[in-house]
Every structure is written in structure tokens, then in C-alpha cells.
Amino acid sequence: MATNLIRVFCAAGMLLMIQGTGLGQTPRAGAGGLSASGVETKQSLALSAGLSADHTTLLRLLTASGLDKQAAGKGQYTVFAPTDAAFSILPERDLEELLLPSSRNRLVQFLAYHVVKGRLTSDQLKDGQTLTNLTGQILTVHKQGNTITIEDGRGEVADVIQGNIRATNGVVYTINKVLQRIVEQP
């Protein structure tokens, strides 16, 4: 199970980095909802890695987790990719702790929380739909017209600011918040 989780995330995780491919600008949601939807990279998740200037923190976390080297996997995945601005809201010490070698398993789980198995385009997402991420936790989709948000286990809501970014083995949605689950206290 853990090996499958890592393999699935390895493939899907690199899709997080394709957001900027061919766009040349930072994504912004317009009044009508998603921006630049439907971008196609025509590359695998692995070849698309690192092309987005808006996801350098995510790439750094992927590299530290060791998942970046395994990103050429087969399968179809949907990734909710937080921007650098989303990561900047987190306390710096939390990110530094995730980057420690002793935190590798926790980092893999943290990243896997943003990935769902299957290729889900925005026309397949429905208001109130629940998605099970690779950690087995539930993410809830909220959709009104072209506006899509994703609710995490804490009840926090991330806006999708760019969607339907297609690689050969998955779909990316750029989001403005880091998704997290409720952490159980000992």
C-alpha cells in the first residue's frame, strides 16, 4: 500500500509543476472563474516538472521527498497544486521541518494529500462532490458555474485559480491555499 501510494504520487506529483507551461504569466482567476483552462503540455508529468515559476516551493518539497525521480509513472491523476504564495502563508519553521530527512514520510503524506487518482476535468467536477485523495482523506468540491473551490479536512477552502492543465498522464488545478488535514493530538 505504501509503495503504491508513493508510486501514484510520484507520477501525479510532478504534474503539479506544469501549471506555467506555455503560459508565460502568473495565473489569475477572472470574474468568470478559472483562467487559462485547457492548457495541454503534451508531455508526461516527469518532463513537465519544474516549468512553473509559481510552484518552486512545491518542487523543492518534491525533490526533498525523493518523489521527483519517480515521476514518469503511468496512470491518471488529478493534482491540486498550491502556489508559492499559498506556501508563504505557512510558518517557515513548518516547511523547514518538512524538509528534514527525518520527516520524509510525513512530507510524502503532506504532498499526497493534494493528489486524487483519476483524470478529473472541470466538467466532471460537481458541487458537493467528495474526492478521496491518496492518503484516504476526503476533499470536497464546491462548484458554482466556472468557479471551483476545494475544501480540505479542516474546513479550509482553496480557490482553483487555474484548471484543466493537461499532461499525458494527469490534470492539474492550481490552488491558492495548501490543503491540510486535521492533525490528531496525542
C-alpha positions in Angstrom: 0.0 0.0 0.0 2.7 2.5 0.9 4.7 1.6 -2.2 1.6 2.2 -4.3 0.9 5.5 -2.6 4.4 6.6 -3.3 4.3 5.4 -6.9 1.0 7.1 -7.6 2.1 10.3 -6.0 5.4 10.2 -7.9 3.6 10.2 -11.1 1.0 12.8 -10.1 3.3 15.0 -8.0 5.2 16.2 -11.0 2.0 17.3 -12.7 1.9 19.9 -10.0 4.7 21.7 -11.8 3.2 22.1 -15.2 0.9 25.0 -14.4 3.1 27.6 -16.1 4.0 25.6 -19.2 3.4 27.7 -22.2 1.5 30.4 -20.3 4.2 32.9 -19.6 2.3 34.6 -16.8 1.0 34.0 -13.3 -2.5 32.5 -13.3 -5.3 34.7 -12.0 -8.9 33.9 -11.6 -11.1 36.3 -13.5 -14.6 37.3 -12.7 -15.8 34.4 -14.7 -13.9 31.7 -12.7 -10.9 29.8 -13.9 -8.2 31.3 -16.1 -6.3 29.6 -19.0 -8.2 26.4 -18.6 -7.5 23.6 -21.0 -3.7 24.1 -21.4 -2.1 21.0 -22.7 1.6 20.3 -22.2 1.8 17.2 -24.5 4.5 15.9 -22.0 4.5 13.4 -19.2 4.4 14.5 -15.6 8.1 14.0 -15.4 9.1 16.0 -18.4 6.7 18.8 -17.3 8.4 19.1 -13.9 9.9 22.4 -12.9 8.5 24.5 -15.7 6.3 26.7 -13.5 7.8 29.8 -11.8 4.8 29.8 -9.4 5.5 26.4 -7.9 9.1 26.5 -6.8 8.3 25.7 -3.2 6.4 22.6 -4.3 9.2 21.5 -6.5 11.6 21.9 -3.6 9.3 19.7 -1.4 9.0 17.1 -4.2 12.8 17.0 -4.5 13.3 16.6 -0.8 10.8 13.8 -0.6 12.6 11.9 -3.3 9.4 11.6 -5.4 10.8 13.8 -8.2 12.9 10.9 -9.5 10.0 8.6 -10.0 7.6 11.0 -11.8 7.5 9.1 -15.1 4.9 6.6 -13.9 1.9 5.5 -15.7 -1.7 6.2 -14.6 -4.0 9.1 -14.5 -4.1 11.6 -11.6 -5.6 14.9 -10.6 -3.4 17.2 -8.6 -4.3 20.3 -6.7 -1.1 22.4 -6.8 -0.6 25.2 -4.2 1.3 28.2 -5.5 4.4 29.7 -3.8 2.1 32.4 -2.4 0.0 29.6 -0.8 3.0 28.1 0.8 4.2 31.5 2.0 1.3 31.6 4.4 2.6 28.6 6.3 5.1 29.2 9.1 8.6 28.9 7.7 9.6 26.5 10.5 6.9 24.1 9.4 8.3 24.0 5.8 11.9 23.7 7.2 10.8 20.7 9.4 9.2 19.0 6.4 12.5 19.3 4.5 14.4 17.4 7.2 15.4 13.8 6.2 13.7 12.5 9.3 10.4 14.0 8.1 10.4 12.2 4.7 7.4 10.0 5.4 5.4 13.0 6.7 6.4 15.0 3.7 5.2 12.3 1.3 1.8 12.2 3.1 1.6 16.0 3.1 2.2 16.0 -0.7 -0.1 13.0 -1.3 -2.9 14.9 0.4 -3.1 17.1 -2.8 -3.5 14.2 -5.3 -6.5 12.2 -6.4 -6.4 9.1 -8.5 -8.1 9.6 -11.9 -8.1 12.3 -14.6 -10.9 14.7 -13.5 -11.5 17.7 -15.7 -13.6 20.6 -14.5 -16.7 19.4 -16.5 -16.6 16.2 -14.4 -16.4 18.0 -11.0 -19.8 18.6 -9.4 -20.9 20.8 -6.5 -20.7 18.8 -3.3 -18.7 16.0 -4.8 -16.3 14.3 -2.5 -12.9 13.1 -3.7 -10.7 10.6 -1.8 -7.1 11.7 -2.0 -4.1 9.4 -1.9 -3.9 9.5 1.9 -7.5 8.2 2.1 -8.8 11.6 3.3 -11.8 13.4 1.8 -11.7 16.6 -0.2 -15.0 18.3 -1.1 -15.6 20.1 -4.4 -17.7 23.3 -4.4 -18.7 24.5 -7.9 -20.8 27.4 -9.0 -20.6 28.0 -12.7 -17.0 28.2 -13.6 -15.9 28.9 -10.0 -14.4 25.8 -8.3 -13.1 25.5 -4.7 -11.7 22.6 -2.8 -12.4 22.1 0.9 -9.9 20.2 3.0 -10.3 18.2 6.2 -10.0 21.3 8.3 -12.9 23.0 6.5 -10.5 25.4 4.8 -11.4 26.3 1.2 -8.9 26.8 -1.6 -9.8 28.6 -4.7 -8.9 27.0 -8.0 -7.2 29.7 -9.9 -6.3 27.7 -13.0 -7.7 24.3 -14.1 -7.6 21.6 -16.7 -3.9 21.8 -17.2 -3.3 18.5 -19.0 -0.2 16.4 -19.1 -0.2 13.0 -20.9 -0.9 11.2 -17.6 -2.9 13.7 -15.5 -4.6 17.0 -14.8 -3.5 19.9 -12.6 -5.6 22.6 -10.8 -3.5 25.5 -9.4 -4.9 26.5 -6.0 -4.3 29.4 -3.7 -4.0 27.5 -0.4 -2.2 24.5 0.9 -4.6 21.7 1.7 -4.2 20.0 5.1 -6.0 17.5 7.2 -6.9 17.8 10.8 -3.9 16.7 12.9 -4.9 14.5 15.8 -3.3 15.5 19.1 -1.6 12.7 21.1 
